């Protein structure tokens, strides 16, 4: 049961998530730091795709994408 005192959080659309990410990336903290911006964008997009809970080794092997480097898993 929902009421004004107990609101239900509605799911956030992918469009809204990407718009918020865009606003963050345009902020002074990220606009002046391309490396931080690429990292945040990469991590966010992975979460949007449902990959936010990848095991660390899998994530690390694909994390080279945000650095612009190709990595190979060991």
PDB file of N, CA, C and O in Angstrom:
ATOM      1  N   UNK A   1       0.839  -1.171   0.000  1.00  0.00           N
ATOM      2  CA  UNK A   1       0.000   0.000   0.000  1.00  0.00           C
ATOM      3  C   UNK A   1       0.892   1.245   0.000  1.00  0.00           C
ATOM      4  O   UNK A   1       1.824   1.342   0.798  1.00  0.00           O
ATOM      5  N   UNK A   2       0.613   2.176  -0.877  1.00  0.00           N
ATOM      6  CA  UNK A   2       1.404   3.404  -0.938  1.00  0.00           C
ATOM      7  C   UNK A   2       0.594   4.573  -0.401  1.00  0.00           C
ATOM      8  O   UNK A   2      -0.636   4.581  -0.455  1.00  0.00           O
ATOM      9  N   UNK A   3       1.299   5.536   0.107  1.00  0.00           N
ATOM     10  CA  UNK A   3       0.669   6.753   0.602  1.00  0.00           C
ATOM     11  C   UNK A   3       1.668   7.884   0.475  1.00  0.00           C
ATOM     12  O   UNK A   3       2.801   7.668   0.045  1.00  0.00           O
ATOM     13  N   UNK A   4       1.266   9.070   0.839  1.00  0.00           N
ATOM     14  CA  UNK A   4       2.181  10.204   0.795  1.00  0.00           C
ATOM     15  C   UNK A   4       3.328  10.040   1.786  1.00  0.00           C
ATOM     16  O   UNK A   4       4.416  10.576   1.577  1.00  0.00           O
ATOM     17  N   UNK A   5       3.089   9.311   2.846  1.00  0.00           N
ATOM     18  CA  UNK A   5       4.114   9.113   3.856  1.00  0.00           C
ATOM     19  C   UNK A   5       5.021   7.924   3.576  1.00  0.00           C
ATOM     20  O   UNK A   5       6.069   7.772   4.203  1.00  0.00           O
ATOM     21  N   UNK A   6       4.620   7.092   2.643  1.00  0.00           N
ATOM     22  CA  UNK A   6       5.388   5.907   2.304  1.00  0.00           C
ATOM     23  C   UNK A   6       5.439   5.767   0.779  1.00  0.00           C
ATOM     24  O   UNK A   6       4.853   4.838   0.223  1.00  0.00           O
ATOM     25  N   UNK A   7       6.143   6.689   0.098  1.00  0.00           N
ATOM     26  CA  UNK A   7       6.158   6.638  -1.366  1.00  0.00           C
ATOM     27  C   UNK A   7       6.970   5.443  -1.872  1.00  0.00           C
ATOM     28  O   UNK A   7       7.925   5.004  -1.232  1.00  0.00           O
ATOM     29  N   UNK A   8       6.574   4.943  -3.008  1.00  0.00           N
ATOM     30  CA  UNK A   8       7.281   3.845  -3.649  1.00  0.00           C
ATOM     31  C   UNK A   8       8.216   4.442  -4.691  1.00  0.00           C
ATOM     32  O   UNK A   8       7.798   5.254  -5.516  1.00  0.00           O
ATOM     33  N   UNK A   9       9.460   4.045  -4.653  1.00  0.00           N
ATOM     34  CA  UNK A   9      10.427   4.532  -5.627  1.00  0.00           C
ATOM     35  C   UNK A   9      10.138   3.887  -6.984  1.00  0.00           C
ATOM     36  O   UNK A   9      10.112   2.663  -7.105  1.00  0.00           O
ATOM     37  N   UNK A  10       9.928   4.707  -7.980  1.00  0.00           N
ATOM     38  CA  UNK A  10       9.688   4.211  -9.329  1.00  0.00           C
ATOM     39  C   UNK A  10      11.028   3.926 -10.000  1.00  0.00           C
ATOM     40  O   UNK A  10      12.011   4.614  -9.727  1.00  0.00           O
ATOM     41  N   UNK A  11      11.081   2.931 -10.866  1.00  0.00           N
ATOM     42  CA  UNK A  11      12.340   2.646 -11.547  1.00  0.00           C
ATOM     43  C   UNK A  11      12.761   3.829 -12.423  1.00  0.00           C
ATOM     44  O   UNK A  11      11.932   4.506 -13.030  1.00  0.00           O
ATOM     45  N   UNK A  12      14.060   4.050 -12.466  1.00  0.00           N
ATOM     46  CA  UNK A  12      14.610   5.130 -13.275  1.00  0.00           C
ATOM     47  C   UNK A  12      14.885   4.590 -14.673  1.00  0.00           C
ATOM     48  O   UNK A  12      15.492   3.530 -14.825  1.00  0.00           O
ATOM     49  N   UNK A  13      14.442   5.314 -15.689  1.00  0.00           N
ATOM     50  CA  UNK A  13      14.647   4.855 -17.063  1.00  0.00           C
ATOM     51  C   UNK A  13      16.114   5.008 -17.459  1.00  0.00           C
ATOM     52  O   UNK A  13      16.854   5.790 -16.862  1.00  0.00           O
ATOM     53  N   UNK A  14      16.518   4.248 -18.475  1.00  0.00           N
ATOM     54  CA  UNK A  14      17.880   4.328 -18.990  1.00  0.00           C
ATOM     55  C   UNK A  14      18.172   5.740 -19.491  1.00  0.00           C
ATOM     56  O   UNK A  14      19.279   6.247 -19.308  1.00  0.00           O
ATOM     57  N   UNK A  15      17.192   6.371 -20.116  1.00  0.00           N
ATOM     58  CA  UNK A  15      17.360   7.744 -20.590  1.00  0.00           C
ATOM     59  C   UNK A  15      17.681   8.680 -19.426  1.00  0.00           C
ATOM     60  O   UNK A  15      18.585   9.510 -19.522  1.00  0.00           O
ATOM     61  N   UNK A  16      16.933   8.542 -18.322  1.00  0.00           N
ATOM     62  CA  UNK A  16      17.170   9.401 -17.155  1.00  0.00           C
ATOM     63  C   UNK A  16      18.540   9.146 -16.543  1.00  0.00           C
ATOM     64  O   UNK A  16      19.207  10.084 -16.107  1.00  0.00           O
ATOM     65  N   UNK A  17      18.962   7.899 -16.505  1.00  0.00           N
ATOM     66  CA  UNK A  17      20.285   7.566 -15.973  1.00  0.00           C
ATOM     67  C   UNK A  17      21.382   8.193 -16.824  1.00  0.00           C
ATOM     68  O   UNK A  17      22.343   8.752 -16.296  1.00  0.00           O
ATOM     69  N   UNK A  18      21.236   8.097 -18.140  1.00  0.00           N
ATOM     70  CA  UNK A  18      22.258   8.672 -19.025  1.00  0.00           C
ATOM     71  C   UNK A  18      22.257  10.190 -18.977  1.00  0.00           C
ATOM     72  O   UNK A  18      23.314  10.811 -19.095  1.00  0.00           O
ATOM     73  N   UNK A  19      21.093  10.798 -18.807  1.00  0.00           N
ATOM     74  CA  UNK A  19      21.026  12.260 -18.665  1.00  0.00           C
ATOM     75  C   UNK A  19      21.731  12.709 -17.387  1.00  0.00           C
ATOM     76  O   UNK A  19      22.450  13.708 -17.389  1.00  0.00           O
ATOM     77  N   UNK A  20      21.525  11.979 -16.312  1.00  0.00           N
ATOM     78  CA  UNK A  20      22.205  12.314 -15.048  1.00  0.00           C
ATOM     79  C   UNK A  20      23.709  12.126 -15.189  1.00  0.00           C
ATOM     80  O   UNK A  20      24.486  12.949 -14.704  1.00  0.00           O
ATOM     81  N   UNK A  21      24.122  11.059 -15.843  1.00  0.00           N
ATOM     82  CA  UNK A  21      25.541  10.834 -16.093  1.00  0.00           C
ATOM     83  C   UNK A  21      26.120  11.981 -16.911  1.00  0.00           C
ATOM     84  O   UNK A  21      27.212  12.465 -16.611  1.00  0.00           O
ATOM     85  N   UNK A  22      25.402  12.419 -17.939  1.00  0.00           N
ATOM     86  CA  UNK A  22      25.868  13.536 -18.767  1.00  0.00           C
ATOM     87  C   UNK A  22      26.064  14.790 -17.921  1.00  0.00           C
ATOM     88  O   UNK A  22      27.068  15.488 -18.064  1.00  0.00           O
ATOM     89  N   UNK A  23      25.100  15.078 -17.034  1.00  0.00           N
ATOM     90  CA  UNK A  23      25.218  16.258 -16.170  1.00  0.00           C
ATOM     91  C   UNK A  23      26.432  16.158 -15.247  1.00  0.00           C
ATOM     92  O   UNK A  23      27.137  17.142 -15.022  1.00  0.00           O
ATOM     93  N   UNK A  24      26.662  14.972 -14.724  1.00  0.00           N
ATOM     94  CA  UNK A  24      27.822  14.771 -13.852  1.00  0.00           C
ATOM     95  C   UNK A  24      29.119  14.960 -14.634  1.00  0.00           C
ATOM     96  O   UNK A  24      30.042  15.626 -14.165  1.00  0.00           O
ATOM     97  N   UNK A  25      29.184  14.374 -15.821  1.00  0.00           N
ATOM     98  CA  UNK A  25      30.394  14.493 -16.638  1.00  0.00           C
ATOM     99  C   UNK A  25      30.675  15.929 -17.056  1.00  0.00           C
ATOM    100  O   UNK A  25      31.826  16.289 -17.300  1.00  0.00           O
ATOM    101  N   UNK A  26      29.636  16.747 -17.141  1.00  0.00           N
ATOM    102  CA  UNK A  26      29.818  18.154 -17.495  1.00  0.00           C
ATOM    103  C   UNK A  26      30.154  19.035 -16.292  1.00  0.00           C
ATOM    104  O   UNK A  26      30.462  20.216 -16.453  1.00  0.00           O
ATOM    105  N   UNK A  27      30.095  18.463 -15.085  1.00  0.00           N
ATOM    106  CA  UNK A  27      30.407  19.243 -13.882  1.00  0.00           C
ATOM    107  C   UNK A  27      31.888  19.597 -13.860  1.00  0.00           C
ATOM    108  O   UNK A  27      32.693  18.978 -14.555  1.00  0.00           O
ATOM    109  N   UNK A  28      32.240  20.597 -13.057  1.00  0.00           N
ATOM    110  CA  UNK A  28      33.631  21.061 -13.016  1.00  0.00           C
ATOM    111  C   UNK A  28      34.592  19.975 -12.537  1.00  0.00           C
ATOM    112  O   UNK A  28      35.763  19.974 -12.919  1.00  0.00           O
ATOM    113  N   UNK A  29      34.113  19.060 -11.713  1.00  0.00           N
ATOM    114  CA  UNK A  29      34.984  18.004 -11.192  1.00  0.00           C
ATOM    115  C   UNK A  29      35.380  16.994 -12.259  1.00  0.00           C
ATOM    116  O   UNK A  29      36.468  16.422 -12.194  1.00  0.00           O
ATOM    117  N   UNK A  30      34.521  16.769 -13.229  1.00  0.00           N
ATOM    118  CA  UNK A  30      34.823  15.786 -14.265  1.00  0.00           C
ATOM    119  C   UNK A  30      35.221  16.413 -15.597  1.00  0.00           C
ATOM    120  O   UNK A  30      36.001  15.821 -16.343  1.00  0.00           O
ATOM    121  N   UNK A  31      34.709  17.579 -15.906  1.00  0.00           N
ATOM    122  CA  UNK A  31      35.003  18.219 -17.190  1.00  0.00           C
ATOM    123  C   UNK A  31      36.497  18.474 -17.356  1.00  0.00           C
ATOM    124  O   UNK A  31      37.004  18.456 -18.478  1.00  0.00           O
ATOM    125  N   UNK A  32      37.203  18.711 -16.263  1.00  0.00           N
ATOM    126  CA  UNK A  32      38.633  19.000 -16.337  1.00  0.00           C
ATOM    127  C   UNK A  32      39.504  17.756 -16.166  1.00  0.00           C
ATOM    128  O   UNK A  32      40.729  17.861 -16.104  1.00  0.00           O
ATOM    129  N   UNK A  33      38.889  16.595 -16.092  1.00  0.00           N
ATOM    130  CA  UNK A  33      39.646  15.359 -15.893  1.00  0.00           C
ATOM    131  C   UNK A  33      39.165  14.264 -16.838  1.00  0.00           C
ATOM    132  O   UNK A  33      38.278  13.486 -16.488  1.00  0.00           O
ATOM    133  N   UNK A  34      39.748  14.199 -18.035  1.00  0.00           N
ATOM    134  CA  UNK A  34      39.313  13.189 -19.016  1.00  0.00           C
ATOM    135  C   UNK A  34      39.427  11.751 -18.510  1.00  0.00           C
ATOM    136  O   UNK A  34      38.580  10.913 -18.823  1.00  0.00           O
ATOM    137  N   UNK A  35      40.465  11.465 -17.734  1.00  0.00           N
ATOM    138  CA  UNK A  35      40.652  10.091 -17.249  1.00  0.00           C
ATOM    139  C   UNK A  35      39.537   9.699 -16.280  1.00  0.00           C
ATOM    140  O   UNK A  35      38.990   8.601 -16.378  1.00  0.00           O
ATOM    141  N   UNK A  36      39.202  10.583 -15.353  1.00  0.00           N
ATOM    142  CA  UNK A  36      38.118  10.311 -14.412  1.00  0.00           C
ATOM    143  C   UNK A  36      36.789  10.210 -15.152  1.00  0.00           C
ATOM    144  O   UNK A  36      35.947   9.378 -14.815  1.00  0.00           O
ATOM    145  N   UNK A  37      36.606  11.055 -16.156  1.00  0.00           N
ATOM    146  CA  UNK A  37      35.361  11.038 -16.936  1.00  0.00           C
ATOM    147  C   UNK A  37      35.200   9.718 -17.669  1.00  0.00           C
ATOM    148  O   UNK A  37      34.122   9.123 -17.653  1.00  0.00           O
ATOM    149  N   UNK A  38      36.269   9.254 -18.312  1.00  0.00           N
ATOM    150  CA  UNK A  38      36.199   7.969 -19.032  1.00  0.00           C
ATOM    151  C   UNK A  38      35.902   6.827 -18.074  1.00  0.00           C
ATOM    152  O   UNK A  38      35.115   5.934 -18.386  1.00  0.00           O
ATOM    153  N   UNK A  39      36.542   6.858 -16.892  1.00  0.00           N
ATOM    154  CA  UNK A  39      36.307   5.799 -15.918  1.00  0.00           C
ATOM    155  C   UNK A  39      34.850   5.797 -15.452  1.00  0.00           C
ATOM    156  O   UNK A  39      34.203   4.750 -15.430  1.00  0.00           O
ATOM    157  N   UNK A  40      34.337   6.971 -15.079  1.00  0.00           N
ATOM    158  CA  UNK A  40      32.952   7.051 -14.611  1.00  0.00           C
ATOM    159  C   UNK A  40      31.989   6.619 -15.709  1.00  0.00           C
ATOM    160  O   UNK A  40      31.020   5.909 -15.441  1.00  0.00           O
ATOM    161  N   UNK A  41      32.245   7.039 -16.931  1.00  0.00           N
ATOM    162  CA  UNK A  41      31.371   6.661 -18.040  1.00  0.00           C
ATOM    163  C   UNK A  41      31.407   5.150 -18.263  1.00  0.00           C
ATOM    164  O   UNK A  41      30.368   4.527 -18.475  1.00  0.00           O
ATOM    165  N   UNK A  42      32.602   4.564 -18.214  1.00  0.00           N
ATOM    166  CA  UNK A  42      32.729   3.121 -18.403  1.00  0.00           C
ATOM    167  C   UNK A  42      31.985   2.345 -17.314  1.00  0.00           C
ATOM    168  O   UNK A  42      31.197   1.446 -17.609  1.00  0.00           O
ATOM    169  N   UNK A  43      32.243   2.701 -16.056  1.00  0.00           N
ATOM    170  CA  UNK A  43      31.617   2.003 -14.936  1.00  0.00           C
ATOM    171  C   UNK A  43      30.098   2.171 -14.983  1.00  0.00           C
ATOM    172  O   UNK A  43      29.357   1.218 -14.740  1.00  0.00           O
ATOM    173  N   UNK A  44      29.644   3.366 -15.291  1.00  0.00           N
ATOM    174  CA  UNK A  44      28.202   3.622 -15.368  1.00  0.00           C
ATOM    175  C   UNK A  44      27.555   2.805 -16.468  1.00  0.00           C
ATOM    176  O   UNK A  44      26.522   2.173 -16.250  1.00  0.00           O
ATOM    177  N   UNK A  45      28.158   2.814 -17.653  1.00  0.00           N
ATOM    178  CA  UNK A  45      27.588   2.054 -18.765  1.00  0.00           C
ATOM    179  C   UNK A  45      27.549   0.561 -18.451  1.00  0.00           C
ATOM    180  O   UNK A  45      26.589  -0.122 -18.806  1.00  0.00           O
ATOM    181  N   UNK A  46      28.586   0.053 -17.789  1.00  0.00           N
ATOM    182  CA  UNK A  46      28.575  -1.363 -17.403  1.00  0.00           C
ATOM    183  C   UNK A  46      27.417  -1.647 -16.452  1.00  0.00           C
ATOM    184  O   UNK A  46      26.744  -2.672 -16.570  1.00  0.00           O
ATOM    185  N   UNK A  47      27.190  -0.738 -15.512  1.00  0.00           N
ATOM    186  CA  UNK A  47      26.069  -0.906 -14.573  1.00  0.00           C
ATOM    187  C   UNK A  47      24.738  -0.827 -15.315  1.00  0.00           C
ATOM    188  O   UNK A  47      23.823  -1.599 -15.027  1.00  0.00           O
ATOM    189  N   UNK A  48      24.622   0.105 -16.274  1.00  0.00           N
ATOM    190  CA  UNK A  48      23.383   0.237 -17.043  1.00  0.00           C
ATOM    191  C   UNK A  48      23.087  -1.041 -17.820  1.00  0.00           C
ATOM    192  O   UNK A  48      21.928  -1.410 -18.009  1.00  0.00           O
ATOM    193  N   UNK A  49      24.152  -1.715 -18.271  1.00  0.00           N
ATOM    194  CA  UNK A  49      24.000  -2.950 -19.035  1.00  0.00           C
ATOM    195  C   UNK A  49      23.782  -4.173 -18.143  1.00  0.00           C
ATOM    196  O   UNK A  49      23.581  -5.283 -18.637  1.00  0.00           O
ATOM    197  N   UNK A  50      23.822  -3.962 -16.838  1.00  0.00           N
ATOM    198  CA  UNK A  50      23.614  -5.067 -15.912  1.00  0.00           C
ATOM    199  C   UNK A  50      24.883  -5.781 -15.521  1.00  0.00           C
ATOM    200  O   UNK A  50      24.832  -6.865 -14.938  1.00  0.00           O
ATOM    201  N   UNK A  51      26.035  -5.184 -15.835  1.00  0.00           N
ATOM    202  CA  UNK A  51      27.314  -5.808 -15.517  1.00  0.00           C
ATOM    203  C   UNK A  51      27.939  -5.239 -14.247  1.00  0.00           C
ATOM    204  O   UNK A  51      29.143  -5.385 -14.037  1.00  0.00           O
ATOM    205  N   UNK A  52      27.160  -4.607 -13.415  1.00  0.00           N
ATOM    206  CA  UNK A  52      27.687  -3.981 -12.218  1.00  0.00           C
ATOM    207  C   UNK A  52      28.180  -4.956 -11.175  1.00  0.00           C
ATOM    208  O   UNK A  52      28.900  -4.566 -10.256  1.00  0.00           O
ATOM    209  N   UNK A  53      27.807  -6.214 -11.298  1.00  0.00           N
ATOM    210  CA  UNK A  53      28.216  -7.196 -10.305  1.00  0.00           C
ATOM    211  C   UNK A  53      29.160  -8.257 -10.876  1.00  0.00           C
ATOM    212  O   UNK A  53      29.184  -9.394 -10.405  1.00  0.00           O
ATOM    213  N   UNK A  54      29.939  -7.872 -11.898  1.00  0.00           N
ATOM    214  CA  UNK A  54      30.906  -8.810 -12.462  1.00  0.00           C
ATOM    215  C   UNK A  54      31.974  -9.148 -11.439  1.00  0.00           C
ATOM    216  O   UNK A  54      32.352  -8.296 -10.636  1.00  0.00           O
ATOM    217  N   UNK A  55      32.463 -10.377 -11.457  1.00  0.00           N
ATOM    218  CA  UNK A  55      33.593 -10.717 -10.580  1.00  0.00           C
ATOM    219  C   UNK A  55      34.801  -9.850 -10.925  1.00  0.00           C
ATOM    220  O   UNK A  55      34.990  -9.482 -12.084  1.00  0.00           O
ATOM    221  N   UNK A  56      35.605  -9.529  -9.940  1.00  0.00           N
ATOM    222  CA  UNK A  56      36.734  -8.612 -10.128  1.00  0.00           C
ATOM    223  C   UNK A  56      37.635  -9.001 -11.308  1.00  0.00           C
ATOM    224  O   UNK A  56      37.963  -8.122 -12.106  1.00  0.00           O
ATOM    225  N   UNK A  57      38.054 -10.263 -11.466  1.00  0.00           N
ATOM    226  CA  UNK A  57      38.935 -10.583 -12.607  1.00  0.00           C
ATOM    227  C   UNK A  57      38.297 -10.288 -13.958  1.00  0.00           C
ATOM    228  O   UNK A  57      38.978  -9.816 -14.868  1.00  0.00           O
ATOM    229  N   UNK A  58      37.006 -10.556 -14.105  1.00  0.00           N
ATOM    230  CA  UNK A  58      36.335 -10.259 -15.375  1.00  0.00           C
ATOM    231  C   UNK A  58      36.286  -8.763 -15.605  1.00  0.00           C
ATOM    232  O   UNK A  58      36.535  -8.289 -16.713  1.00  0.00           O
ATOM    233  N   UNK A  59      35.964  -8.020 -14.557  1.00  0.00           N
ATOM    234  CA  UNK A  59      35.885  -6.568 -14.675  1.00  0.00           C
ATOM    235  C   UNK A  59      37.251  -5.987 -15.010  1.00  0.00           C
ATOM    236  O   UNK A  59      37.355  -5.100 -15.857  1.00  0.00           O
ATOM    237  N   UNK A  60      38.293  -6.475 -14.359  1.00  0.00           N
ATOM    238  CA  UNK A  60      39.634  -5.953 -14.595  1.00  0.00           C
ATOM    239  C   UNK A  60      40.085  -6.226 -16.017  1.00  0.00           C
ATOM    240  O   UNK A  60      40.765  -5.391 -16.613  1.00  0.00           O
ATOM    241  N   UNK A  61      39.725  -7.371 -16.576  1.00  0.00           N
ATOM    242  CA  UNK A  61      40.151  -7.676 -17.934  1.00  0.00           C
ATOM    243  C   UNK A  61      39.449  -6.791 -18.966  1.00  0.00           C
ATOM    244  O   UNK A  61      39.995  -6.548 -20.042  1.00  0.00           O
ATOM    245  N   UNK A  62      38.248  -6.309 -18.649  1.00  0.00           N
ATOM    246  CA  UNK A  62      37.554  -5.427 -19.584  1.00  0.00           C
ATOM    247  C   UNK A  62      37.763  -3.961 -19.250  1.00  0.00           C
ATOM    248  O   UNK A  62      37.379  -3.093 -20.034  1.00  0.00           O
ATOM    249  N   UNK A  63      38.365  -3.663 -18.101  1.00  0.00           N
ATOM    250  CA  UNK A  63      38.535  -2.277 -17.677  1.00  0.00           C
ATOM    251  C   UNK A  63      39.533  -1.518 -18.532  1.00  0.00           C
ATOM    252  O   UNK A  63      39.547  -0.287 -18.520  1.00  0.00           O
ATOM    253  N   UNK A  64      40.359  -2.227 -19.266  1.00  0.00           N
ATOM    254  CA  UNK A  64      41.295  -1.540 -20.157  1.00  0.00           C
ATOM    255  C   UNK A  64      40.582  -0.679 -21.182  1.00  0.00           C
ATOM    256  O   UNK A  64      41.182   0.243 -21.736  1.00  0.00           O
ATOM    257  N   UNK A  65      39.334  -0.956 -21.441  1.00  0.00           N
ATOM    258  CA  UNK A  65      38.566  -0.177 -22.418  1.00  0.00           C
ATOM    259  C   UNK A  65      38.465   1.284 -22.017  1.00  0.00           C
ATOM    260  O   UNK A  65      38.522   2.166 -22.874  1.00  0.00           O
ATOM    261  N   UNK A  66      38.316   1.551 -20.735  1.00  0.00           N
ATOM    262  CA  UNK A  66      38.202   2.946 -20.320  1.00  0.00           C
ATOM    263  C   UNK A  66      39.542   3.646 -20.348  1.00  0.00           C
ATOM    264  O   UNK A  66      39.603   4.873 -20.422  1.00  0.00           O
ATOM    265  N   UNK A  67      40.625   2.874 -20.287  1.00  0.00           N
ATOM    266  CA  UNK A  67      41.949   3.468 -20.347  1.00  0.00           C
ATOM    267  C   UNK A  67      42.430   3.625 -21.789  1.00  0.00           C
ATOM    268  O   UNK A  67      43.444   4.273 -22.050  1.00  0.00           O
ATOM    269  N   UNK A  68      41.690   3.026 -22.717  1.00  0.00           N
ATOM    270  CA  UNK A  68      42.104   3.071 -24.108  1.00  0.00           C
ATOM    271  C   UNK A  68      43.175   2.038 -24.417  1.00  0.00           C
ATOM    272  O   UNK A  68      43.872   2.145 -25.426  1.00  0.00           O
ATOM    273  N   UNK A  69      43.306   1.046 -23.560  1.00  0.00           N
ATOM    274  CA  UNK A  69      44.311  -0.007 -23.759  1.00  0.00           C
ATOM    275  C   UNK A  69      43.614  -1.337 -23.951  1.00  0.00           C
ATOM    276  O   UNK A  69      42.518  -1.567 -23.440  1.00  0.00           O
ATOM    277  N   UNK A  70      44.257  -2.187 -24.681  1.00  0.00           N
ATOM    278  CA  UNK A  70      43.768  -3.556 -24.830  1.00  0.00           C
ATOM    279  C   UNK A  70      44.458  -4.416 -23.789  1.00  0.00           C
ATOM    280  O   UNK A  70      45.680  -4.360 -23.653  1.00  0.00           O
ATOM    281  N   UNK A  71      43.713  -5.193 -23.071  1.00  0.00           N
ATOM    282  CA  UNK A  71      44.302  -6.101 -22.091  1.00  0.00           C
ATOM    283  C   UNK A  71      43.862  -7.507 -22.413  1.00  0.00           C
ATOM    284  O   UNK A  71      42.806  -7.725 -23.007  1.00  0.00           O
ATOM    285  N   UNK A  72      44.669  -8.445 -22.021  1.00  0.00           N
ATOM    286  CA  UNK A  72      44.318  -9.844 -22.217  1.00  0.00           C
ATOM    287  C   UNK A  72      44.268 -10.509 -20.852  1.00  0.00           C
ATOM    288  O   UNK A  72      45.171 -10.319 -20.037  1.00  0.00           O
ATOM    289  N   UNK A  73      43.223 -11.286 -20.593  1.00  0.00           N
ATOM    290  CA  UNK A  73      43.140 -11.977 -19.314  1.00  0.00           C
ATOM    291  C   UNK A  73      44.255 -13.013 -19.193  1.00  0.00           C
ATOM    292  O   UNK A  73      44.674 -13.597 -20.193  1.00  0.00           O
ATOM    293  N   UNK A  74      44.728 -13.238 -17.984  1.00  0.00           N
ATOM    294  CA  UNK A  74      45.808 -14.217 -17.753  1.00  0.00           C
ATOM    295  C   UNK A  74      45.240 -15.581 -17.485  1.00  0.00           C
ATOM    296  O   UNK A  74      45.992 -16.531 -17.268  1.00  0.00           O
TER     297      UNK A  74
END
